[in-house]
Amino acid sequence: MRGRLDDRPLGSTGLTLSSVTLGGGPLGSMPEVFGYEVDEEQAVELVGAVLRSDIRAIDTANGYSAGRSEQRIGAALSRFGLPDDTVVITKVDADGRDYSGDRVRASLRESIERLGIGAPLPLVHLHDPEFHDFAELTAPGGAVDALVEARERGLVSHLGLAGGRVQEMRRYLELGVFEVLLVHNRWTLVDRSAGDLIDEALARGMGVVNAAVYGGGILAAPPGAVTDYGYRPAPEAVLAAIDEMRRACARWATDLRTAALRFSTRDPRLASTVVGLSKPERVEPAIAAASADLPDELWRELEELVPPRSSWLDFRDDPLAPSKET
């Protein structure tokens, strides 16, 4: 136990993560995604605040803000130092449509230089492969082979798979080369698309990390401020469930934002939950929410309000999706 956050093993990797991981997406400033700017000094100070907190893991990606997220994390690590028990995680990214083996090798070189932590990188994910051709990425000499080679050469200690649509992620999981699964927007209060995928990963001995537990902001925003879930318009069933869940939280003297984060951190199957932050003063409130003691009665009410499977991200418009809640 580290203060208010658990230390949890990451599958069979031998790595240990705090139950909350700092999400590096906002650090590079992506106003087109998050709706606000983050300047470099603010980002560096935020990482410094995290390094002084109970949070002992940082998640970023080569492609976040064209590399600025990694650069700013690297600047913070240079200024404040990297504690021995803190894990820095990154992801290889395509360059436009190029997700070749050569691109993966270039991505790794860029990440090592920006972060300034040297090789081996503790954990590197194959990022968002669902937007590219499976046959191309898994061909001999392709992106997956390049990552495996990097692990064999000692540039990377462990390989992960980070993406969205579960039907596509399962194809990569079945390759048997990844040690960690990161899912986003698909294991939350109102969307359980990744349930079976998480179970499969755990059966394989993999560690599981959960991200985007606010569904792109709707579960953390004031009522009516956001109507998208997972970066697309939310179905009426999801909007109605969110409204009812918000009222249930109020009855139990908490708020939906806290419940949305605690839903993930209270799940013992999940090694860590990635939370995007943009200001140093938000670190402690996030830790408090992640460790909040909420009553069992609230969780029972929230489970009864989960919208039907047909409204979840990866089962919308699916004729095989059952109409009843599952």
C-alpha positions in Angstrom: 0.0 0.0 0.0 1.3 3.5 -0.9 -0.7 6.1 1.0 -4.2 6.1 -0.3 -3.4 4.2 -3.5 -2.8 0.5 -3.9 0.4 -0.8 -5.5 -0.7 -3.6 -7.9 1.2 -6.1 -9.9 1.0 -5.7 -13.7 0.2 -9.2 -14.7 3.3 -11.4 -15.1 5.6 -8.5 -16.1 7.2 -8.1 -12.7 6.2 -4.4 -12.9 4.2 -2.7 -10.1 1.9 0.2 -10.8 0.0 2.5 -8.5 -3.8 2.1 -8.9 -3.8 5.5 -10.7 -1.6 6.3 -13.6 -1.1 9.9 -14.9 -2.4 10.1 -18.4 -0.1 12.1 -20.6 -2.6 13.0 -23.3 -3.4 16.5 -22.0 0.3 17.3 -21.2 1.3 18.1 -24.8 -1.8 20.3 -25.2 -4.4 18.9 -27.5 -7.2 21.5 -27.4 -9.0 19.8 -30.3 -9.5 16.8 -28.1 -9.7 18.2 -24.6 -11.0 21.7 -25.3 -8.2 23.6 -23.5 -4.5 24.5 -23.9 -1.7 23.4 -21.6 1.5 25.4 -21.7 4.9 23.7 -21.2 5.7 25.0 -17.7 2.2 24.0 -16.4 2.8 20.5 -17.8 6.3 20.2 -16.3 5.0 21.3 -12.9 2.1 18.9 -13.1 4.5 16.0 -13.6 6.5 17.3 -10.7 3.4 17.3 -8.5 2.6 13.7 -9.6 6.2 12.5 -8.8 5.7 13.9 -5.2 2.3 12.2 -4.8 1.1 8.6 -4.4 1.0 8.2 -8.2 3.9 6.1 -9.4 3.1 5.5 -13.1 3.0 7.9 -16.1 1.4 6.9 -19.4 2.1 8.8 -22.7 2.5 8.1 -26.4 4.9 9.0 -29.2 2.1 10.6 -31.2 0.5 12.7 -28.4 0.7 16.3 -29.7 3.4 15.4 -32.2 5.7 14.3 -29.4 5.2 17.2 -27.1 3.8 15.0 -24.3 6.9 12.9 -24.2 9.2 16.0 -24.5 7.5 17.7 -21.5 7.6 14.5 -19.4 11.2 14.2 -20.2 11.8 17.8 -19.2 10.1 17.2 -15.9 12.1 14.0 -15.2 15.3 16.0 -16.0 14.3 18.7 -13.5 12.8 16.6 -10.7 14.4 13.2 -11.2 12.8 9.8 -11.8 12.0 7.9 -8.6 13.2 4.3 -8.7 9.6 3.0 -8.1 8.0 5.1 -10.9 7.1 3.4 -14.2 7.1 5.5 -17.4 5.0 3.9 -20.1 4.7 5.0 -23.8 3.3 3.8 -27.1 4.6 3.5 -30.6 2.5 5.3 -33.2 2.1 5.4 -36.9 3.3 8.4 -39.0 0.1 9.1 -40.9 -0.6 5.8 -42.7 2.9 4.4 -42.2 2.8 1.8 -39.5 5.7 -0.3 -40.8 8.5 -2.0 -39.0 10.8 0.9 -39.8 8.2 3.3 -38.4 8.0 1.4 -35.2 11.8 1.5 -34.8 11.8 5.2 -35.5 9.0 5.7 -33.0 11.1 3.9 -30.3 14.2 6.0 -31.0 12.1 9.2 -30.8 10.5 8.2 -27.5 13.9 7.2 -25.9 15.3 10.6 -26.9 12.4 12.7 -25.7 11.8 10.9 -22.4 15.5 10.9 -21.6 15.3 7.7 -19.6 17.3 5.5 -21.9 16.8 1.8 -22.8 15.1 -0.4 -21.9 11.8 1.4 -21.9 9.8 -0.5 -19.2 6.6 -0.9 -21.2 5.7 0.1 -24.7 2.3 -0.4 -26.3 1.3 -0.9 -29.9 -1.1 2.0 -30.1 -4.4 2.1 -31.9 -3.7 -0.7 -34.4 -7.4 -0.9 -35.2 -7.1 2.0 -37.6 -4.6 0.1 -39.8 -4.6 -3.1 -41.8 -4.2 -6.2 -39.5 -2.4 -8.2 -42.2 0.1 -5.4 -42.8 0.9 -4.9 -39.1 1.3 -8.6 -38.4 3.2 -9.5 -41.6 6.8 -10.7 -41.2 9.0 -7.7 -40.7 6.0 -5.5 -39.8 5.1 -3.4 -36.8 4.4 -6.3 -34.4 7.6 -8.1 -35.4 9.6 -4.9 -34.9 8.3 -4.6 -31.4 9.1 -8.2 -30.6 12.6 -7.6 -32.0 13.0 -4.5 -29.8 12.1 -6.6 -26.7 14.6 -9.3 -27.7 17.3 -6.6 -28.3 16.7 -5.1 -24.9 15.3 -1.8 -26.1 12.0 -2.6 -24.5 11.3 -4.7 -21.4 7.6 -5.5 -21.9 5.1 -5.1 -24.7 1.5 -3.9 -24.5 -1.5 -3.5 -26.7 -3.5 -0.3 -26.4 -6.6 0.4 -28.4 -10.3 0.7 -28.8 -12.7 -1.5 -30.7 -12.7 -4.8 -28.9 -13.4 -7.0 -31.9 -10.2 -5.8 -33.5 -8.1 -5.9 -30.3 -9.0 -9.5 -29.8 -7.2 -10.4 -33.1 -4.0 -8.9 -31.7 -4.4 -10.5 -28.3 -4.6 -13.9 -30.0 -1.0 -13.4 -31.4 0.3 -14.2 -27.9 3.1 -11.7 -27.9 1.6 -8.9 -25.7 1.9 -8.9 -21.9 -0.4 -6.0 -21.1 -3.8 -4.8 -22.4 -4.9 -1.2 -22.2 -8.6 -0.5 -23.0 -10.2 2.9 -23.2 -13.8 4.2 -23.0 -15.0 0.5 -22.8 -15.0 -0.3 -19.2 -16.9 2.5 -17.5 -20.1 3.1 -15.5 -22.1 3.1 -18.7 -20.1 1.0 -21.2 -18.9 -2.5 -20.7 -17.8 -3.3 -24.2 -14.4 -4.6 -23.0 -15.7 -7.1 -20.4 -15.0 -10.3 -22.3 -11.7 -8.9 -23.7 -10.5 -8.1 -20.2 -11.4 -11.7 -19.0 -9.5 -13.1 -22.0 -6.5 -11.0 -21.2 -6.5 -12.1 -17.6 -6.8 -15.7 -18.6 -3.7 -15.3 -20.6 -1.8 -13.9 -17.5 -1.7 -10.4 -18.9 -1.9 -7.2 -16.9 -4.9 -4.9 -17.7 -5.0 -1.1 -17.5 -8.1 0.9 -17.9 -8.3 4.4 -19.5 -10.8 7.1 -20.4 -13.1 6.2 -17.5 -15.0 9.5 -18.0 -15.9 8.5 -21.6 -14.2 11.5 -23.1 -15.5 13.9 -20.4 -19.3 13.3 -20.2 -19.0 11.4 -16.9 -17.0 14.3 -15.4 -18.7 17.3 -16.9 -21.7 19.3 -15.5 -25.1 18.2 -16.7 -25.6 18.9 -20.4 -22.1 20.3 -21.0 -21.0 17.2 -23.0 -23.3 15.0 -25.1 -20.6 12.8 -26.7 -19.4 9.5 -25.3 -16.2 8.1 -26.5 -15.8 11.0 -29.0 -19.1 10.3 -30.8 -22.7 11.3 -30.1 -24.1 9.3 -27.1 -27.3 7.3 -27.6 -30.4 8.4 -25.7 -30.1 5.3 -23.5 -26.6 6.4 -22.4 -27.7 10.0 -21.8 -30.7 8.8 -19.8 -28.5 6.4 -17.7 -26.0 9.2 -17.0 -28.8 11.4 -15.7 -30.1 8.7 -13.4 -26.6 7.8 -12.2 -25.9 11.5 -11.4 -29.1 11.6 -9.3 -28.1 8.4 -7.5 -24.7 9.7 -6.7 -26.3 12.9 -5.2 -28.5 10.8 -3.0 -25.4 9.2 -1.5 -23.5 12.5 -1.1 -21.0 12.0 -3.9 -20.8 13.0 -7.5 -20.7 11.2 -10.8 -17.1 12.1 -11.5 -15.9 10.4 -8.3 -18.0 7.3 -8.9 -16.8 7.0 -12.5 -13.1 6.9 -11.4 -13.8 4.8 -8.3 -15.7 2.3 -10.5 -12.4 1.4 -12.1 -10.0 1.7 -9.2 -12.1 -0.5 -7.0 -11.9 -3.4 -9.5 -9.1 -5.7 -8.3 -8.6 -7.1 -11.8 -7.3 -3.8 -13.1 -3.7 -3.0 -12.4 -4.1 0.7 -12.9 -6.5 3.4 -14.1 -5.2 6.1 -16.4 -6.4 9.6 -15.5 -5.6 12.6 -17.7 -4.7 15.7 -15.7 -3.7 19.1 -16.8 -3.0 21.2 -13.6 -1.0 20.4 -10.5 -3.9 21.3 -8.2 -5.9 18.4 -9.6 -3.6 15.7 -8.5 -4.8 15.4 -4.9 -8.5 15.5 -5.8 -8.0 12.7 -8.3 -6.2 10.6 -5.6 -9.0 11.3 -3.2 -11.7 10.3 -5.7 -9.7 7.2 -6.7 -9.7 6.0 -3.0 -13.1 7.3 -2.0 -15.1 5.0 0.3 -18.5 4.8 -1.4 -21.4 2.6 0.0 -22.2 -0.8 -1.5 -25.8 0.4 -1.9 -24.7 3.0 -4.4 -22.8 0.5 -6.4 -25.9 -1.7 -6.5 -28.0 1.2 -7.7 -25.5 2.1 -10.4 -25.3 -1.4 -11.7 -29.1 -1.5 -12.1 -28.8 1.7 -14.3 -26.2 0.4 -16.8 -27.7 1.0 -20.3 -28.2 -2.0 -22.6 -25.4 -3.7 -24.5 -26.8 -2.4 -27.8 -25.8 1.2 -26.7 -22.2 0.4 -25.9 -19.5 1.7 -28.2 -18.6 -1.6 -29.9 -22.1 -3.1 -30.1 -24.1 -0.2 -31.5 -26.1 -1.0 -34.6 -25.1 -4.7 -34.1 -28.0 -6.9 -35.1 -26.6 -9.7 -32.8 -26.5 -7.4 -29.8 -29.3 -8.4 -27.3 -31.8 -5.7 -26.5 -31.8 -6.5 -22.8 -29.2 -5.3 -20.4 -26.4 -7.8 -20.0 
